[in-house]
Amino acid sequence: MKRIEGAGWPAPHAAVRRQTNVSRHLREPGKRGIDVPLILSRDAHGSKIYTPAMLIIAGFLLGVASGMRSMTPMAVVAWAAQLRWPQLQQTGLSFLTAPVTAYIFAACAAIELVFDKLPFTPSRLGAGPLGARILFGGLAAAALCAAGHQSIAIGAVVGAIGGIAGAFAGYHVRHYLTTTLKAPALLIALAEDALAIGISLFAVTRL
C-alpha cells in the first residue's frame, strides 16, 4: 500500500481501492480473501447487507415463531419496518412501512396472546389457523429478505416452511408438556408466548 510522502498514513486512493477489494471478496466468499459469514457490506442507507444463508436462517426462525403465534412476528417486523428498514419503501412490501400497519399488527398480536389461553380456541393445526401461520410466516420472512436485499420469493417460501414446522412442533411439545408431564397449561402457554416474542426479536435485530 502506498504511503503519502512525509506522513505515516496510506494514500486516500489506495485506501478506497483496498475497501473496494474487501467488499468484492466479502460478496464472493468462495474466492480467496476475507470471508465474513455475517455482514457483507452496507447499502446507500447505511443498512447492513447479510449473506443469503444468514437471512434464510433468520427468515426460517420468523416462520417458526409465526407457527407458535401467527401475529407476533408480523408485529415485530412491522415495527422494524418503521424504525429500522427504510429500504422496504422501495419494494412491493412498502405497505409495512405505513404507521397504521404496525399498530394493526401489534393489536392483533395482543389479541391473539389473550385468545390463545381461552378453552374454546381452535387448534392451531386446523385449516384456518395453520393457513394463517403459513401466510404470515412467509410474509414476515419475505419482508426480512427484502430489507436485506435478497429474494422476496425465497424468503416467503422459507418463512412458510418455518410456519408449518413451528405450528406442529409447538402443538406437540405443548401437548406433551401439559398432558404427559402435567405441567400447568397457563405456564406453558406463557412460556411459548415469550419464546415466540424472543425468536422474533432475535431474527429481526440481526438486520
Secondary structure, 3 states (H helix, E strand, C coil): CCECCCCCCECHHHHHHHHHHHHHHHHCCCCCCCCCCCEEEECCCCCEEECHHHHHHHHHHHHHHHHHCCCHHHHHHHHHHHHCCHHHHHCCCHHHHCHHHHHHHHHHHHHHHHHCCCCCCCCCCCHHHHHHHHHHHHHHHHHHHHHCCCCHHHHHHHHHHHHHHHHHHHHHHHHHHHHHCCCCHHHHHHHHHHHHHHHHHHHHCCC
